[in-house]
Amino acid sequence: MKTKFCFLGLGIFITSLFVAQQSPSTSIRSERLQTFFERIKKNKTPISTQRYSSNKTNKIQEDNAILYLPTRSVRYNWNIGNNNWDYSDSSTYLYYTSTPNLGKLLDETIYRDSLPSSKYYYQYNNYGLLQCKKNFNYQSWSGQWAVSGRDTLYYNNSNKLVKWENQYYSSYDQYFRTTEKGVNTYNNYQKIIKQTIYDTYNNYYYGDTTLYPYSQVLVNYNLSQQYTDMTYQEYDTSAKMFVNNLRELYNYDNTGKINKITLLNWNQSTNKWDTASISLITWYKWISNNVEDLCNNLPSVIIIKQRYSPGVYLNSEKYEFTYDPIDDEQIEEKDYYWDGSLGGWYWDWGWKEILTRNPYYGNMIVEKIIQYKQTYNQNYTNYSKTVYKQPSFTNLALISKNSDVVIYPNPANDFFNIIINSNTNNKIALSIYDIIGKKIKTINIDDVNKPNKIEIGNLEKAIYFIELTNRENNAVIFRSILVRE
């Protein structure tokens, strides 16, 4: 049985060193511990299965007063036949507008052929940590959203993830059934020392939703609480126990960065670890203090992998990773293999992102083009393009960080109250828009310093935008989200 370790593994160390912020729309499976090369090679999965419309672009871009967040994106695929972009799908985004979740994704809705397709709804705890992600599919025959599944995360008192569950929704008996569960164990320093995965082995398709042990990762640390080794184990269903699979040993330089990883494979015949390869890591991103170096597409990290042949290490693979200097996101990967006949490295595979930013809106990404290396030459070719657009009524989702506007209750039922703490007597217009930008109603507010009751009992249960404008000069002073329950 082959173990499936997915998306975080050494991922823990990679995430902490790259300072990469995990996007909420990443699957719950991203919480799994993963080996070093499985983690850094994650972008080699079929790009068509990744949600590039939101994976790495919903980071908060901000200045002192405003958060700049895209509210709509349109994705295109490159048509090799006519050398043009073909429409693929589009997405709309809604965000939380109050702390501790200010600017975090609340709702992502995906459209295909202008029709709703799927929706993701995110809930966070009081510390801003993702607590639940619900998935919905649109039923065209009924015109309604139907829940299809959810991911639920649980934390300890130190806000460390201790358990997560991936569940699908059974419409037959109207019940959430768990298909995968992960459990994390921590030491006294709140460092993870064990992760155990339970799985149904896809038996739920046949009505069996029993969770069985699947895989396990054991982690050890030095006195400085740095990883020293990670052991990956798979569950032997015959012996009913976890057995060793592979192991990674970590070495650090004098600055505390990992500079070598030794990979060991478990030999069942000898019951010993056999050396498989070593990976030598050079962190150019942290060696150079020259910002221009980071902007000239120079590799940020270079990793040389050498396979072990009795008594000697031989060059095998080389990886170059380039990171964006603004938000630390990976924007290029080049993979090489050692060509013994040529005595050098041959560029075998790669991908890159070309980002266009708007400097007037906090360097927010307004276009992203994904390219792959062509198999028949040493050039990149277009693959997909995502354009971040505005809804029909506004240019951006402008969320005030220091606003004196108070809206309560929210979510609301038949009404909500709004207070605008202002030292002026400006007359305000309050407008309510639906999710596609259609104006539902406008209400004039003359006394801004007292609670104003706004009736919404005639509105359908949904998510709405609220916009406040100065009636004298039509200047927008506040935007927020209202949830009608």
Summary of the structure (lengths in Angstrom):
residues: 485
radius of gyration: 25.5
end to end distance: 47.6
largest distance: 84.1
contacts: 1376
relative contact order: 0.11
helix: 8%
strand: 55%
